[in-house]
């Protein structure tokens, strides 16, 4: 169902039939900025255009980073904004430091050091959380002298420290080069779902991937599990800001680990192409699809649409979108997968080129 249809079903139709309970009901929407998918934020559209229709006794608490498009879209609702430098917010951060770090700060320095940490956090709870983790992992006893010499100075510095550690671990465990590490980061940012460890192993150690290799990769990534937790053999982003830090130079500037998401699409396109070719060589009826094969069937064409236009693009469409055996395989994995690929290509310039190519063949 579309997001608007779900809103009508779950909220509008139900709540409009309820009587005023005589008190406010609070609904929490956490991480609105992370609900964007393929360049669209349908949840934001529904909130800005339809939440005003709900009964007045329904109130919302929405957490999001202060992105311009979100702030502009929500102006119509006249929201009360909680800002980083609000006294209540700073007090919450202070309580966080007191509860989490009391055992690593000398008793006689706790007030001074905790106030310094609150100031360093700049009112960002996410940075305060990451700072607590960093201190627990790297400092046995935190003193005033270490505040500036040891601790990262901002959230970008935290991310930089963690990714340097990950690069060291992967280079040590797998003997990879810098280029391979950046290739991995590009694929990580372009993946439509949390990136499979199977794909990571193939990127790091092409032609020699094994269960032992996957274990080494998993152990290395575990060194920064705060940012990239591994669950169900997939690498997740702890927070959308981690991905943005890797790709968005307008927000975070250029740094050692800035990567191109378009390059990630090219890399994943090649991996998916290999998986799809392998499926075509097998009998689909008896095939038990691996995680990599399922990913390729669901998202391979989405990555391929980032390829160059022209003859190569037409070849991709003919080979991987309208191939009947692959269409059947996609249906085995997802009811809508095959039709979504066709609709995606119709909206893309590839389809225009393909239509002219087909017309030319028919006329000939």
C-alpha positions in Angstrom: 0.0 0.0 0.0 1.0 3.6 -0.5 1.9 5.6 2.6 -1.2 7.8 2.2 -3.4 4.7 2.0 -1.9 3.3 5.1 -2.4 6.7 6.9 -6.1 6.6 5.9 -6.5 3.0 7.1 -4.5 3.2 10.4 -5.1 6.8 11.5 -7.8 8.9 9.7 -10.6 6.3 9.5 -10.0 5.0 13.0 -9.4 8.2 14.9 -12.2 10.1 13.2 -14.7 7.7 14.8 -13.4 8.1 18.3 -14.8 10.5 20.9 -12.6 13.1 22.6 -11.0 11.2 25.5 -10.6 14.4 27.5 -6.8 14.2 27.4 -4.0 14.4 24.8 -2.6 11.3 23.2 1.1 11.5 22.2 2.5 9.6 19.2 6.2 9.6 18.7 7.8 9.5 15.2 11.5 8.9 15.6 14.0 9.7 12.9 11.8 11.3 10.3 14.9 12.3 8.2 15.7 8.6 7.9 12.4 7.7 6.2 13.6 8.9 2.8 13.6 6.2 0.1 15.0 6.6 -3.4 15.0 10.4 -3.1 11.4 10.6 -1.8 10.1 11.1 1.8 6.5 10.0 1.5 6.0 9.9 5.3 7.0 13.6 5.4 4.5 14.4 2.7 1.7 12.7 4.6 2.6 14.4 7.9 2.7 17.9 6.3 -0.4 17.5 4.2 -2.7 15.2 6.2 -1.9 15.2 9.9 -3.7 18.5 10.3 -6.9 16.6 9.6 -6.6 14.5 12.7 -8.4 15.2 16.0 -7.0 18.1 18.0 -6.3 15.7 21.0 -3.7 13.8 18.9 -0.2 15.3 19.5 3.0 14.3 17.8 6.6 14.3 18.9 8.9 14.1 15.9 12.7 13.7 16.0 14.7 14.6 13.0 17.9 16.4 12.1 17.3 20.0 11.1 17.2 19.5 7.3 15.8 22.5 5.4 13.2 20.5 3.4 11.8 18.9 6.5 11.6 22.3 8.4 9.9 23.9 5.5 7.4 21.1 5.0 6.4 21.1 8.7 5.9 24.9 9.0 2.2 24.6 8.3 1.8 22.6 11.6 3.4 25.4 13.6 5.6 23.0 15.5 7.3 23.8 18.9 10.9 23.2 18.2 13.3 21.8 20.8 16.7 23.3 20.1 20.2 21.9 21.0 21.0 24.8 23.4 17.7 24.6 25.3 18.3 24.2 29.0 16.2 21.1 29.3 18.1 19.4 26.5 21.5 20.3 28.0 20.3 18.9 31.4 19.4 15.6 29.7 22.9 15.4 28.2 24.5 16.2 31.6 22.4 13.4 33.2 23.6 11.0 30.4 27.3 11.8 31.2 26.7 11.5 34.9 25.1 8.1 34.7 27.4 6.6 32.1 30.8 8.0 33.1 30.8 8.4 36.9 33.1 5.4 37.3 35.8 6.7 34.9 36.1 10.3 36.2 37.9 11.1 39.4 35.4 12.1 42.1 36.9 15.5 42.8 36.9 16.4 39.1 33.4 15.1 38.1 31.6 18.5 38.1 34.2 20.3 36.0 34.7 17.5 33.5 31.1 16.7 33.0 30.3 20.4 32.4 33.1 20.4 29.8 31.7 17.3 28.1 28.2 19.0 28.0 29.8 22.0 26.4 31.7 19.8 23.9 28.6 18.0 22.9 27.0 21.2 21.6 23.6 20.0 22.5 23.7 16.9 20.3 22.5 13.8 22.0 23.9 11.6 19.2 27.4 13.1 19.7 27.1 12.7 23.5 26.2 9.0 23.0 29.1 8.4 20.7 31.5 10.3 23.0 30.4 8.1 25.9 31.2 5.0 23.9 34.5 6.4 22.7 35.6 7.2 26.3 34.6 3.7 27.6 36.5 2.0 24.8 39.7 4.2 24.9 40.1 5.8 28.4 40.4 4.0 31.7 40.4 7.2 33.8 39.3 10.6 32.3 41.1 13.6 33.5 40.9 17.3 32.6 44.1 17.1 30.6 42.6 14.4 28.3 39.5 16.4 27.4 41.2 18.1 24.5 44.2 15.9 23.8 42.4 12.5 23.6 38.7 13.1 22.8 37.4 13.8 19.3 36.3 17.4 18.9 33.0 16.8 17.0 30.8 14.1 15.5 32.8 14.2 12.3 36.0 13.6 14.2 34.3 10.6 15.9 33.4 9.1 12.6 36.9 9.8 11.2 38.5 8.0 14.2 36.2 4.9 13.9 36.7 4.5 10.1 40.5 4.9 10.5 40.3 2.0 12.9 38.2 -0.1 10.5 40.6 0.5 7.7 43.6 -0.6 9.9 41.7 -3.7 11.0 40.7 -4.7 7.4 44.2 -4.1 6.0 45.7 -6.1 8.8 43.2 -9.0 8.6 42.8 -9.2 4.8 45.9 -7.5 3.5 43.7 -5.2 1.3 44.8 -1.9 -0.2 43.3 1.5 0.2 41.4 1.3 -3.1 39.6 -1.9 -2.0 38.6 -0.3 1.2 37.1 2.8 -0.5 35.3 0.4 -3.0 33.7 -1.3 0.0 32.6 2.1 1.4 31.1 3.1 -1.9 29.1 -0.1 -2.2 28.0 0.3 1.4 26.5 3.7 0.7 24.7 2.6 -2.5 23.2 -0.6 -1.2 19.4 -0.7 -1.2 19.4 -2.9 1.9 22.0 -3.4 4.6 25.0 -4.7 2.6 25.5 -8.5 2.7 28.8 -9.8 4.1 28.9 -12.1 1.2 29.2 -9.1 -1.2 31.8 -7.5 1.1 34.0 -10.6 1.0 33.8 -10.7 -2.8 34.8 -7.1 -3.0 37.7 -7.5 -0.6 39.0 -10.8 -1.8 37.7 -11.4 -5.3 37.9 -15.0 -6.5 38.8 -16.4 -3.1 35.8 -15.6 -0.9 35.1 -18.3 1.7 33.4 -18.7 5.1 36.8 -18.0 6.7 37.1 -14.8 4.7 33.6 -13.7 5.8 34.5 -14.4 9.4 37.6 -12.2 9.1 35.5 -9.4 7.5 32.9 -9.7 10.2 35.5 -9.6 13.0 37.2 -6.6 11.5 33.9 -4.6 11.1 33.0 -5.6 14.7 35.8 -3.2 15.7 33.5 -0.3 14.9 30.1 -2.0 15.6 29.0 1.3 17.2 28.7 2.8 13.7 28.3 -0.3 11.6 26.5 -3.0 13.5 26.4 -6.5 11.8 23.1 -8.3 12.2 22.0 -11.4 10.2 25.2 -11.2 8.2 24.4 -7.8 6.9 26.1 -4.5 7.7 23.7 -1.8 9.0 24.3 1.9 9.4 23.8 2.8 13.1 22.5 6.2 12.0 21.7 7.9 8.7 24.3 10.6 9.5 27.1 7.9 9.1 26.1 7.4 5.5 25.7 11.1 4.9 29.2 11.7 6.4 30.6 9.3 3.8 28.9 10.9 0.8 27.6 14.5 1.6 30.4 17.0 1.1 28.0 19.9 1.3 27.2 19.0 4.9 30.4 17.4 6.2 33.0 18.6 3.8 35.7 16.5 2.1 37.7 14.0 4.2 39.8 10.9 3.8 36.8 8.6 3.5 34.5 10.6 1.2 33.2 8.3 -1.5 31.0 8.5 -4.5 27.6 6.7 -4.2 27.4 6.5 -8.0 30.5 4.4 -8.0 28.9 2.2 -5.4 26.0 1.6 -7.9 28.5 0.6 -10.6 30.2 -1.9 -8.2 26.9 -3.4 -7.0 25.7 -3.6 -10.6 28.7 -5.8 -11.5 28.1 -8.0 -8.5 24.4 -8.3 -9.3 25.1 -9.0 -12.9 27.3 -11.9 -11.9 24.6 -13.3 -9.7 21.9 -12.9 -12.4 24.0 -14.6 -15.0 24.6 -17.5 -12.6 20.8 -17.8 -12.0 20.2 -17.9 -15.8 22.6 -20.8 -16.1 20.8 -22.9 -13.5 17.3 -24.4 -13.3 15.2 -21.8 -11.5 12.6 -24.4 -10.4 15.1 -26.2 -8.2 17.3 -23.3 -7.2 17.6 -22.3 -3.6 18.5 -18.7 -3.9 21.4 -17.4 -1.8 21.1 -14.0 0.0 23.3 -12.5 -2.8 21.0 -13.9 -5.5 17.9 -12.6 -3.8 19.4 -9.2 -3.5 20.4 -9.2 -7.2 16.9 -10.2 -8.3 15.3 -7.5 -6.2 17.7 -4.6 -6.7 20.1 -5.5 -9.6 18.2 -3.5 -12.2 18.0 -0.5 -9.8 21.8 -0.4 -9.7 22.1 -1.0 -13.4 20.0 2.1 -14.3 22.9 4.2 -13.1 25.0 2.8 -16.0 25.7 4.9 -19.1 22.9 5.4 -21.7 22.8 4.0 -25.1 23.6 0.5 -26.5 24.9 -0.8 -23.2 21.8 0.3 -21.4 19.5 -1.4 -23.9 21.5 -4.6 -23.6 20.9 -4.5 -19.8 17.2 -4.0 -20.3 16.8 -6.9 -22.7 19.0 -9.2 -20.7 17.9 -8.6 -17.2 14.4 -6.9 -17.3 12.4 -8.8 -20.0 14.2 -12.1 -19.8 11.4 -14.6 -18.9 13.5 -16.9 -16.8 14.7 -13.9 -14.6 11.1 -12.6 -14.5 10.0 -15.9 -13.1 12.9 -15.9 -10.6 12.0 -12.4 -9.4 8.4 -13.5 -8.8 9.8 -16.4 -6.7 11.5 -13.8 -4.5 9.0 -10.9 -4.6 5.5 -10.5 -6.0 6.2 -7.0 -7.3 9.9 -7.3 -8.2 9.5 -7.9 -11.9 6.8 -5.2 -12.4 8.8 -2.7 -10.4 11.8 -3.1 -12.7 9.7 -2.6 -15.8 8.1 0.6 -14.3 11.5 1.8 -13.2 12.9 1.4 -16.8 9.8 3.1 -18.3 10.5 6.2 -16.2 14.2 6.2 -17.3 15.8 7.4 -20.5 16.8 3.8 -21.2 13.2 3.0 -22.1 13.2 5.7 -24.8 16.3 4.3 -26.4 14.9 0.8 -26.1 11.6 1.8 -27.7 13.4 3.3 -30.7 15.6 0.2 -31.0 12.5 -2.1 -31.0 10.7 0.0 -33.5 13.8 -0.1 -35.8 13.9 -3.9 -35.6 10.2 -4.2 -36.4 10.4 -1.8 -39.4 13.4 -3.8 -40.7 
